[in-house]
Amino acid sequence: MRIASIVLNTALLLIAIGLLVDNGWPSKLVDQLMVCVFFITPIVTLITLWGLKAGNSESWLSLFLQRKKLEEKSKLEKLKNSAE
């Protein structure tokens, strides 16, 4: 999944560059903001994906999700024990 995200974000960045080269810089403010989003989003995503290691489970999000999983598991164990 990580490789697919890298490939698709690279494709999005190349398409945005191609459109900018083909059509030039837009004159309307709304279009300029859209072009900026088309450049910033894949760049930030690629930097994030590049920085993540395959076995890295020390990010705050993964630790949060792991804690929630353990809390729910503990609740289920308590329910099983009280039902017996």
Secondary structure in CASP SS format (residue, H / E / C, confidence):
PFRMAT SS
TARGET T0000
AUTHOR 0000-0000-0000
METHOD secondary structure of the structure
MODEL  1
M C 1.00
R H 1.00
I H 1.00
A H 1.00
S H 1.00
I H 1.00
V H 1.00
L H 1.00
N H 1.00
T H 1.00
A H 1.00
L H 1.00
L H 1.00
L H 1.00
I H 1.00
A H 1.00
I H 1.00
G H 1.00
L H 1.00
L H 1.00
V H 1.00
D H 1.00
N H 1.00
G C 1.00
W C 1.00
P C 1.00
S C 1.00
K C 1.00
L H 1.00
V H 1.00
D H 1.00
Q H 1.00
L H 1.00
M H 1.00
V H 1.00
C H 1.00
V H 1.00
F H 1.00
F H 1.00
I H 1.00
T H 1.00
P H 1.00
I H 1.00
V H 1.00
T H 1.00
L H 1.00
I H 1.00
T H 1.00
L H 1.00
W H 1.00
G H 1.00
L C 1.00
K C 1.00
A C 1.00
G C 1.00
N C 1.00
S C 1.00
E C 1.00
S C 1.00
W H 1.00
L H 1.00
S H 1.00
L H 1.00
F H 1.00
L H 1.00
Q H 1.00
R H 1.00
K H 1.00
K H 1.00
L H 1.00
E H 1.00
E H 1.00
K H 1.00
S H 1.00
K H 1.00
L H 1.00
E H 1.00
K H 1.00
L H 1.00
K H 1.00
N H 1.00
S H 1.00
A H 1.00
E C 1.00
END
